[in-house]
Amino acid sequence: MPVSELNLKVNISVGNEYLQDNGHTQLMFIFWGVIIPIIGVIGFIGNILTLIVLFNREMTSTTVYFLRTLVVTDTGIIVGCILGLSSISITQLNPKMRYFADFIYPHMYTPVNYMVMTLQFINVWTTVAVSIERYVAICHPFRVVHVCNKRNALILIGSISVISIAYNIPRCFAISVTPCSENSSDCFTIVTTRLGKTEGYEQFYTVYSYMVIIYIVPLVFLGILNTLLIRELTRMRMRRRRSLPTPTPNENSETNMSTLLVVIVMVFILCQTPGLVSQFWFIGQDVMIKWICVSNTLFVFNSSVNFLIYTGVGRKFRKVLFKTFKFIIKRPVNRIKSSYTQNVGTELVRLTNKPVYESEDV
């Protein structure tokens, strides 16, 4: 049996039976209330640092526009998952926070769900788009000028965003909020609307369409493109070893950028594949809820780990990162040393005419 919309739905149900009723609330709290916030906070900080570097003037490659989009959507996914998963899993175990679970969460569920699903769509297909861009740059270098340019990159990113916004609109009308009872003003519950109960929405839209568009097609594309990229990068290295030419800076940059993308895509595939498996109810209810906890945690992990990949693999990223923060740290230190030399006297000032950090300039 298929299970739909598992990324944010906390009251996961099959028929009339809720999975939390089987004692899995504590397990959800461990994964969603403890692990996800820790990963998310670290990832959020890393993504902010990544944005600072990617918006630096030195980062001029066409690929950077796709990477910026990925970082922005990753950051939104982290925030959305903490709001949608962590908050409710924490409040369910604390009776003093029932106001959040009974009043605030039902009203914010639909916008948060829409935001995360929209960002996930953009994130997935931007990953596919940047993989295609790298494939053209490495495997068909003579077409780079016509295909891999700023205009095409922005058009592609804009098209993906518009399609994603439009595609996820039905989610806003499939759920509504109603009072728990007729006279209740501080307790609300989430209910499925008439649209949400239709077979077209419940089966074809939220299960089959979601599974094909978000998982199957992108993962197949990424698997093929990643294989072709790895094969071509291996061939390039073999040719260089045989002919022993000195690679140009541009060739080194293209190779490193493609290697960086290969690592990002491999992590993406590993973290997203468990989400595909969780769309089907075939491994038993008890195992399924544990699988969902892990797959949602990997979903957040995928959005949080890219800073480490950029820092570990991207040579230019490391260079710009260190240069940026060296400049930030350098300015106040220079002010302190300048003030100190002025107070010591003219003799010492004469001996320290040269800039303090001259030897450290890159």
C-alpha positions as a LaTeX table, in Angstrom:
\begin{tabular}{lrrr}
\hline
Residue & $x$ (\AA) & $y$ (\AA) & $z$ (\AA) \\
\hline
Met1 & 0.00 & 0.00 & 0.00 \\
Pro2 & 1.44 & 3.41 & $-0.88$ \\
Val3 & 2.10 & 5.95 & 1.82 \\
Ser4 & 1.76 & 9.57 & 0.72 \\
Glu5 & 3.24 & 12.88 & 1.85 \\
Leu6 & 5.58 & 11.45 & 4.46 \\
Asn7 & 8.05 & 14.35 & 4.48 \\
Leu8 & 6.04 & 16.48 & 6.89 \\
Lys9 & 2.96 & 14.55 & 7.99 \\
Val10 & 3.33 & 13.68 & 11.67 \\
Asn11 & $-0.02$ & 11.93 & 12.07 \\
Ile12 & 0.95 & 9.29 & 9.51 \\
Ser13 & $-2.00$ & 6.98 & 9.00 \\
Val14 & $-2.98$ & 3.90 & 7.08 \\
Gly15 & $-6.73$ & 3.59 & 6.94 \\
Asn16 & $-7.98$ & 4.71 & 10.35 \\
Glu17 & $-4.87$ & 3.62 & 12.27 \\
Tyr18 & $-2.24$ & 6.16 & 13.32 \\
Leu19 & 1.33 & 4.96 & 13.53 \\
Gln20 & 1.96 & 6.94 & 16.72 \\
Asp21 & $-0.59$ & 4.77 & 18.49 \\
Asn22 & 1.92 & 1.91 & 18.39 \\
Gly23 & 4.42 & 3.63 & 20.67 \\
His24 & 6.61 & 5.32 & 18.09 \\
Thr25 & 6.30 & 8.86 & 19.47 \\
Gln26 & 9.59 & 8.56 & 21.38 \\
Leu27 & 11.37 & 7.22 & 18.31 \\
Met28 & 10.11 & 10.21 & 16.31 \\
Phe29 & 11.30 & 12.50 & 19.09 \\
Ile30 & 14.84 & 11.03 & 18.95 \\
Phe31 & 15.14 & 11.40 & 15.19 \\
Trp32 & 12.98 & 14.47 & 14.51 \\
Gly33 & 13.19 & 16.28 & 17.86 \\
Val34 & 16.90 & 15.75 & 18.61 \\
Ile35 & 18.94 & 14.59 & 15.61 \\
Ile36 & 17.27 & 16.75 & 12.93 \\
Pro37 & 17.62 & 20.04 & 14.91 \\
Ile38 & 21.32 & 19.33 & 15.60 \\
Ile39 & 22.01 & 18.51 & 11.94 \\
Gly40 & 19.81 & 21.40 & 10.82 \\
Val41 & 21.50 & 24.08 & 12.94 \\
Ile42 & 24.97 & 22.98 & 11.82 \\
Gly43 & 23.77 & 22.82 & 8.22 \\
Phe44 & 22.10 & 26.23 & 8.44 \\
Ile45 & 25.36 & 27.84 & 9.60 \\
Gly46 & 27.28 & 26.01 & 6.88 \\
Asn47 & 24.81 & 27.13 & 4.21 \\
Ile48 & 25.11 & 30.76 & 5.29 \\
Leu49 & 28.90 & 30.53 & 4.95 \\
Thr50 & 28.44 & 28.85 & 1.56 \\
Leu51 & 26.17 & 31.66 & 0.36 \\
Ile52 & 28.75 & 34.26 & 1.41 \\
Val53 & 31.36 & 32.51 & $-0.72$ \\
Leu54 & 29.12 & 31.73 & $-3.71$ \\
Phe55 & 28.01 & 35.38 & $-3.95$ \\
Asn56 & 31.63 & 36.54 & $-3.97$ \\
Arg57 & 32.65 & 38.33 & $-7.16$ \\
Glu58 & 35.36 & 35.76 & $-7.83$ \\
Met59 & 32.75 & 33.01 & $-8.27$ \\
Thr60 & 31.83 & 33.72 & $-11.88$ \\
Ser61 & 31.17 & 30.28 & $-13.37$ \\
Thr62 & 27.74 & 29.53 & $-14.84$ \\
Thr63 & 27.54 & 26.55 & $-12.49$ \\
Val64 & 27.57 & 28.93 & $-9.52$ \\
Tyr65 & 24.02 & 30.12 & $-10.36$ \\
Phe66 & 22.76 & 26.56 & $-9.92$ \\
Leu67 & 24.79 & 26.07 & $-6.75$ \\
Arg68 & 23.34 & 29.26 & $-5.26$ \\
Thr69 & 19.82 & 27.97 & $-5.96$ \\
Leu70 & 20.67 & 24.65 & $-4.32$ \\
Val71 & 22.00 & 26.35 & $-1.18$ \\
Val72 & 18.95 & 28.66 & $-0.88$ \\
Thr73 & 16.51 & 25.75 & $-1.27$ \\
Asp74 & 18.56 & 23.58 & 1.10 \\
Thr75 & 18.38 & 26.30 & 3.75 \\
Gly76 & 14.60 & 26.62 & 3.30 \\
Ile77 & 14.19 & 22.85 & 3.57 \\
Ile78 & 16.13 & 22.80 & 6.85 \\
Val79 & 13.96 & 25.56 & 8.32 \\
Gly80 & 10.76 & 23.92 & 7.05 \\
Cys81 & 11.62 & 20.49 & 8.44 \\
Ile82 & 12.50 & 21.90 & 11.84 \\
Leu83 & 9.17 & 23.78 & 11.88 \\
Gly84 & 7.16 & 20.87 & 10.51 \\
Leu85 & 8.81 & 17.83 & 12.09 \\
Ser86 & 10.95 & 18.83 & 15.06 \\
Ser87 & 8.48 & 21.26 & 16.64 \\
Ile88 & 5.54 & 18.85 & 16.75 \\
Ser89 & 7.60 & 15.81 & 17.78 \\
Ile90 & 8.94 & 17.80 & 20.76 \\
Thr91 & 5.60 & 19.25 & 21.83 \\
Gln92 & 3.82 & 15.87 & 21.65 \\
Leu93 & 5.92 & 14.63 & 24.57 \\
Asn94 & 5.41 & 17.76 & 26.68 \\
Pro95 & 1.87 & 18.33 & 28.02 \\
Lys96 & 2.77 & 21.95 & 28.88 \\
Met97 & 3.21 & 22.69 & 25.16 \\
Arg98 & $-0.17$ & 21.41 & 24.03 \\
Tyr99 & $-1.14$ & 24.92 & 22.91 \\
Phe100 & 1.42 & 24.69 & 20.12 \\
Ala101 & 0.26 & 21.23 & 19.03 \\
Asp102 & $-3.45$ & 22.07 & 19.31 \\
Phe103 & $-3.52$ & 25.65 & 18.01 \\
Ile104 & $-0.34$ & 26.85 & 16.28 \\
Tyr105 & 0.76 & 23.72 & 14.42 \\
Pro106 & $-2.58$ & 22.99 & 12.67 \\
His107 & $-2.57$ & 26.51 & 11.21 \\
Met108 & 1.05 & 26.42 & 10.04 \\
Tyr109 & 1.00 & 22.85 & 8.67 \\
Thr110 & $-0.32$ & 23.72 & 5.19 \\
Pro111 & 2.04 & 26.67 & 4.43 \\
Val112 & 5.06 & 24.79 & 5.81 \\
Asn113 & 4.15 & 21.65 & 3.88 \\
Tyr114 & 3.71 & 23.70 & 0.68 \\
Met115 & 7.02 & 25.49 & 1.22 \\
Val116 & 9.03 & 22.30 & 1.78 \\
Met117 & 7.42 & 20.43 & $-1.12$ \\
Thr118 & 8.01 & 23.38 & $-3.46$ \\
Leu119 & 11.63 & 23.78 & $-2.37$ \\
Gln120 & 12.20 & 20.03 & $-2.67$ \\
Phe121 & 10.94 & 20.10 & $-6.28$ \\
Ile122 & 13.24 & 23.05 & $-7.12$ \\
Asn123 & 16.17 & 21.43 & $-5.33$ \\
Val124 & 15.81 & 18.08 & $-7.08$ \\
Trp125 & 15.44 & 19.46 & $-10.60$ \\
Thr126 & 18.16 & 22.09 & $-10.10$ \\
Thr127 & 20.47 & 19.21 & $-9.21$ \\
Val128 & 19.47 & 17.54 & $-12.49$ \\
Ala129 & 19.97 & 20.83 & $-14.37$ \\
Val130 & 23.46 & 21.44 & $-13.02$ \\
Ser131 & 24.38 & 17.83 & $-13.80$ \\
Ile132 & 23.33 & 18.37 & $-17.41$ \\
Glu133 & 25.34 & 21.61 & $-17.49$ \\
Arg134 & 28.44 & 19.82 & $-16.22$ \\
Tyr135 & 27.90 & 16.95 & $-18.66$ \\
Val136 & 27.85 & 19.40 & $-21.58$ \\
Ala137 & 30.91 & 21.27 & $-20.27$ \\
Ile138 & 32.99 & 18.10 & $-19.90$ \\
Cys139 & 31.68 & 15.75 & $-22.59$ \\
His140 & 30.74 & 18.33 & $-25.28$ \\
Pro141 & 33.12 & 21.28 & $-24.71$ \\
Phe142 & 32.47 & 22.82 & $-28.15$ \\
Arg143 & 28.83 & 23.44 & $-27.22$ \\
Val144 & 29.62 & 25.18 & $-23.94$ \\
Val145 & 29.43 & 28.72 & $-25.34$ \\
His146 & 25.94 & 28.18 & $-26.76$ \\
Val147 & 24.49 & 26.04 & $-23.94$ \\
Cys148 & 26.28 & 26.89 & $-20.68$ \\
Asn149 & 25.77 & 30.62 & $-20.25$ \\
Lys150 & 24.21 & 32.92 & $-17.68$ \\
Arg151 & 21.04 & 33.57 & $-19.70$ \\
Asn152 & 20.20 & 29.89 & $-20.15$ \\
Ala153 & 21.01 & 29.14 & $-16.51$ \\
Leu154 & 18.65 & 31.85 & $-15.21$ \\
Ile155 & 15.89 & 30.83 & $-17.65$ \\
Leu156 & 16.18 & 27.21 & $-16.54$ \\
Ile157 & 16.17 & 28.06 & $-12.83$ \\
Gly158 & 13.22 & 30.41 & $-13.29$ \\
Ser159 & 11.26 & 27.79 & $-15.26$ \\
Ile160 & 11.86 & 25.13 & $-12.62$ \\
Ser161 & 10.71 & 27.54 & $-9.88$ \\
Val162 & 7.51 & 28.53 & $-11.71$ \\
Ile163 & 6.61 & 24.91 & $-12.49$ \\
Ser164 & 7.28 & 23.92 & $-8.88$ \\
Ile165 & 5.10 & 26.71 & $-7.47$ \\
Ala166 & 2.24 & 25.79 & $-9.81$ \\
Tyr167 & 2.59 & 22.02 & $-9.37$ \\
Asn168 & 2.30 & 22.16 & $-5.57$ \\
Ile169 & $-0.72$ & 24.51 & $-5.39$ \\
Pro170 & $-3.23$ & 21.63 & $-4.97$ \\
Arg171 & $-1.61$ & 20.82 & $-1.63$ \\
Cys172 & $-2.96$ & 24.09 & $-0.25$ \\
Phe173 & $-6.56$ & 22.97 & $-0.88$ \\
Ala174 & $-6.31$ & 19.34 & 0.23 \\
Ile175 & $-6.07$ & 20.14 & 3.95 \\
Ser176 & $-8.19$ & 22.39 & 6.13 \\
Val177 & $-8.23$ & 23.33 & 9.80 \\
Thr178 & $-11.36$ & 22.87 & 11.94 \\
Pro179 & $-12.06$ & 23.21 & 15.69 \\
Cys180 & $-11.78$ & 20.05 & 17.75 \\
Ser181 & $-15.37$ & 20.63 & 18.93 \\
Glu182 & $-18.15$ & 23.10 & 18.25 \\
Asn183 & $-17.38$ & 25.30 & 21.27 \\
Ser184 & $-13.60$ & 24.96 & 21.09 \\
Ser185 & $-11.54$ & 28.08 & 20.42 \\
Asp186 & $-8.09$ & 26.91 & 21.50 \\
Cys187 & $-8.00$ & 23.43 & 19.93 \\
Phe188 & $-7.89$ & 22.78 & 16.18 \\
Thr189 & $-7.29$ & 19.70 & 14.09 \\
Ile190 & $-6.13$ & 19.05 & 10.54 \\
Val191 & $-8.73$ & 17.38 & 8.31 \\
Thr192 & $-8.67$ & 16.27 & 4.69 \\
Thr193 & $-10.93$ & 18.25 & 2.36 \\
Arg194 & $-13.13$ & 16.84 & $-0.38$ \\
Leu195 & $-10.32$ & 17.41 & $-2.88$ \\
Gly196 & $-7.85$ & 15.58 & $-0.66$ \\
Lys197 & $-10.15$ & 12.53 & $-0.49$ \\
Thr198 & $-10.49$ & 12.14 & $-4.25$ \\
Glu199 & $-8.67$ & 9.26 & $-5.89$ \\
Gly200 & $-7.02$ & 11.63 & $-8.35$ \\
Tyr201 & $-5.36$ & 13.59 & $-5.55$ \\
Glu202 & $-4.80$ & 10.85 & $-2.97$ \\
Gln203 & $-3.38$ & 8.25 & $-5.33$ \\
Phe204 & $-2.24$ & 9.80 & $-8.60$ \\
Tyr205 & $-1.09$ & 13.23 & $-7.41$ \\
Thr206 & 0.46 & 12.62 & $-3.98$ \\
Val207 & 1.77 & 9.10 & $-4.65$ \\
Tyr208 & 2.40 & 8.18 & $-8.27$ \\
Ser209 & 3.06 & 11.66 & $-9.64$ \\
Tyr210 & 5.20 & 12.64 & $-6.63$ \\
Met211 & 7.14 & 9.37 & $-6.81$ \\
Val212 & 7.86 & 9.70 & $-10.53$ \\
Ile213 & 8.63 & 13.45 & $-10.62$ \\
Ile214 & 10.61 & 13.74 & $-7.38$ \\
Tyr215 & 12.32 & 10.35 & $-7.18$ \\
Ile216 & 12.31 & 7.97 & $-10.14$ \\
Val217 & 12.96 & 10.29 & $-13.12$ \\
Pro218 & 15.52 & 12.56 & $-11.36$ \\
Leu219 & 17.42 & 9.63 & $-9.83$ \\
Val220 & 17.60 & 7.85 & $-13.20$ \\
Phe221 & 18.84 & 11.05 & $-14.88$ \\
Leu222 & 21.39 & 11.68 & $-12.15$ \\
Gly223 & 22.59 & 8.09 & $-12.19$ \\
Ile224 & 23.20 & 8.17 & $-15.95$ \\
Leu225 & 24.77 & 11.66 & $-16.01$ \\
Asn226 & 26.97 & 10.89 & $-13.01$ \\
Thr227 & 28.21 & 7.68 & $-14.63$ \\
Leu228 & 29.03 & 9.51 & $-17.88$ \\
Leu229 & 30.81 & 12.30 & $-15.97$ \\
Ile230 & 32.90 & 9.88 & $-13.92$ \\
Arg231 & 33.85 & 7.95 & $-17.06$ \\
Glu232 & 34.86 & 11.11 & $-18.94$ \\
Leu233 & 36.84 & 12.50 & $-15.97$ \\
Thr234 & 38.68 & 9.17 & $-15.73$ \\
Arg235 & 39.50 & 9.31 & $-19.45$ \\
Met236 & 40.79 & 12.88 & $-19.12$ \\
Arg237 & 43.14 & 11.86 & $-16.31$ \\
Met238 & 44.40 & 8.87 & $-18.30$ \\
Arg239 & 45.10 & 11.04 & $-21.35$ \\
Arg240 & 47.01 & 13.56 & $-19.23$ \\
Arg241 & 49.18 & 10.83 & $-17.72$ \\
Arg242 & 50.06 & 9.47 & $-21.16$ \\
Ser243 & 50.82 & 12.76 & $-22.91$ \\
Leu244 & 52.06 & 14.57 & $-19.79$ \\
Pro245 & 50.90 & 18.06 & $-20.83$ \\
Thr246 & 50.54 & 20.76 & $-18.25$ \\
Pro247 & 46.79 & 21.34 & $-17.74$ \\
Thr248 & 45.62 & 24.91 & $-18.22$ \\
Pro249 & 44.03 & 26.71 & $-15.24$ \\
Asn250 & 40.68 & 26.57 & $-17.02$ \\
Glu251 & 40.94 & 22.79 & $-17.49$ \\
Asn252 & 41.82 & 22.33 & $-13.83$ \\
Ser253 & 38.88 & 24.52 & $-12.80$ \\
Glu254 & 36.40 & 22.62 & $-15.00$ \\
Thr255 & 37.66 & 19.25 & $-13.77$ \\
Asn256 & 37.48 & 20.28 & $-10.12$ \\
Met257 & 33.99 & 21.75 & $-10.54$ \\
Ser258 & 32.79 & 18.52 & $-12.16$ \\
Thr259 & 34.40 & 16.39 & $-9.44$ \\
Leu260 & 32.66 & 18.56 & $-6.84$ \\
Leu261 & 29.32 & 18.01 & $-8.55$ \\
Val262 & 29.87 & 14.24 & $-8.80$ \\
Val263 & 30.34 & 14.08 & $-5.01$ \\
Ile264 & 27.25 & 16.25 & $-4.41$ \\
Val265 & 25.13 & 14.05 & $-6.68$ \\
Met266 & 26.38 & 10.83 & $-5.07$ \\
Val267 & 25.43 & 12.13 & $-1.61$ \\
Phe268 & 22.10 & 13.32 & $-3.04$ \\
Ile269 & 21.30 & 9.87 & $-4.46$ \\
Leu270 & 22.26 & 8.10 & $-1.22$ \\
Cys271 & 20.12 & 10.44 & 0.90 \\
Gln272 & 17.09 & 10.56 & $-1.42$ \\
Thr273 & 16.75 & 6.86 & $-2.29$ \\
Pro274 & 15.35 & 5.84 & 1.14 \\
Gly275 & 12.55 & 8.39 & 0.56 \\
Leu276 & 11.57 & 6.53 & $-2.60$ \\
Val277 & 11.34 & 3.22 & $-0.73$ \\
Ser278 & 9.11 & 4.82 & 1.93 \\
Gln279 & 6.47 & 5.57 & $-0.70$ \\
Phe280 & 5.42 & 1.91 & $-0.66$ \\
Trp281 & 3.85 & $-0.03$ & 2.18 \\
Phe282 & 5.49 & $-3.42$ & 1.75 \\
Ile283 & 7.95 & $-3.88$ & 4.65 \\
Gly284 & 5.53 & $-3.94$ & 7.56 \\
Gln285 & 4.18 & $-1.14$ & 9.71 \\
Asp286 & 6.70 & $-1.42$ & 12.53 \\
Val287 & 9.70 & $-1.35$ & 10.20 \\
Met288 & 8.10 & 1.34 & 8.02 \\
Ile289 & 7.89 & 3.96 & 10.78 \\
Lys290 & 11.56 & 3.39 & 11.63 \\
Trp291 & 12.41 & 3.69 & 7.93 \\
Ile292 & 10.45 & 6.97 & 7.72 \\
Cys293 & 12.34 & 8.41 & 10.69 \\
Val294 & 15.66 & 7.56 & 9.04 \\
Ser295 & 14.65 & 8.74 & 5.53 \\
Asn296 & 13.41 & 12.11 & 6.81 \\
Thr297 & 16.63 & 12.55 & 8.79 \\
Leu298 & 18.66 & 11.79 & 5.66 \\
Phe299 & 16.49 & 14.30 & 3.78 \\
Val300 & 17.63 & 17.04 & 6.18 \\
Phe301 & 21.20 & 15.70 & 6.22 \\
Asn302 & 21.39 & 16.06 & 2.44 \\
Ser303 & 20.49 & 19.76 & 2.77 \\
Ser304 & 23.02 & 20.28 & 5.55 \\
Val305 & 26.19 & 18.58 & 4.34 \\
Asn306 & 27.07 & 20.53 & 1.17 \\
Phe307 & 29.33 & 23.03 & 2.97 \\
Leu308 & 31.61 & 20.16 & 4.00 \\
Ile309 & 31.64 & 18.88 & 0.41 \\
Tyr310 & 32.46 & 22.32 & $-1.00$ \\
Thr311 & 35.22 & 22.82 & 1.55 \\
Gly312 & 36.69 & 19.35 & 1.11 \\
Val313 & 36.58 & 19.09 & $-2.70$ \\
Gly314 & 36.27 & 22.62 & $-4.14$ \\
Arg315 & 39.71 & 24.22 & $-4.42$ \\
Lys316 & 38.43 & 27.62 & $-5.53$ \\
Phe317 & 35.71 & 27.52 & $-2.86$ \\
Arg318 & 38.35 & 26.98 & $-0.16$ \\
Lys319 & 40.50 & 29.76 & $-1.59$ \\
Val320 & 37.65 & 32.28 & $-1.66$ \\
Leu321 & 36.41 & 31.15 & 1.78 \\
Phe322 & 39.80 & 31.65 & 3.44 \\
Lys323 & 40.39 & 34.89 & 1.56 \\
Thr324 & 36.99 & 36.28 & 2.62 \\
Phe325 & 37.38 & 35.50 & 6.30 \\
Lys326 & 41.04 & 36.45 & 6.31 \\
Phe327 & 39.97 & 39.88 & 5.09 \\
Ile328 & 37.27 & 40.12 & 7.77 \\
Ile329 & 39.70 & 39.16 & 10.57 \\
Lys330 & 42.56 & 41.20 & 9.12 \\
Arg331 & 40.84 & 44.61 & 9.31 \\
Pro332 & 40.30 & 44.81 & 13.12 \\
Val333 & 43.76 & 43.31 & 13.79 \\
Asn334 & 45.36 & 45.93 & 11.56 \\
Arg335 & 43.51 & 48.68 & 13.42 \\
Ile336 & 44.84 & 47.40 & 16.76 \\
Lys337 & 48.41 & 47.16 & 15.49 \\
Ser338 & 48.18 & 50.60 & 13.87 \\
Ser339 & 47.00 & 52.12 & 17.16 \\
Tyr340 & 49.81 & 50.35 & 19.01 \\
Thr341 & 52.54 & 51.62 & 16.68 \\
Gln342 & 51.27 & 55.19 & 16.97 \\
Asn343 & 51.55 & 55.07 & 20.77 \\
Val344 & 55.07 & 53.60 & 20.86 \\
Gly345 & 56.78 & 56.56 & 19.19 \\
Thr346 & 58.32 & 57.73 & 15.96 \\
Glu347 & 61.36 & 55.42 & 16.22 \\
Leu348 & 59.25 & 52.27 & 16.26 \\
Val349 & 56.94 & 53.63 & 13.58 \\
Arg350 & 59.96 & 54.17 & 11.33 \\
Leu351 & 60.93 & 50.52 & 11.79 \\
Thr352 & 57.45 & 49.28 & 10.92 \\
Asn353 & 56.85 & 51.18 & 7.70 \\
Lys354 & 55.93 & 48.03 & 5.78 \\
Pro355 & 52.32 & 46.76 & 6.02 \\
Val356 & 51.82 & 44.36 & 8.87 \\
Tyr357 & 50.27 & 41.62 & 6.67 \\
Glu358 & 52.29 & 42.11 & 3.51 \\
Ser359 & 53.75 & 38.59 & 3.61 \\
Glu360 & 50.32 & 36.98 & 4.05 \\
Asp361 & 48.62 & 38.53 & 1.03 \\
Val362 & 47.46 & 35.95 & $-1.48$ \\
\hline
\end{tabular}
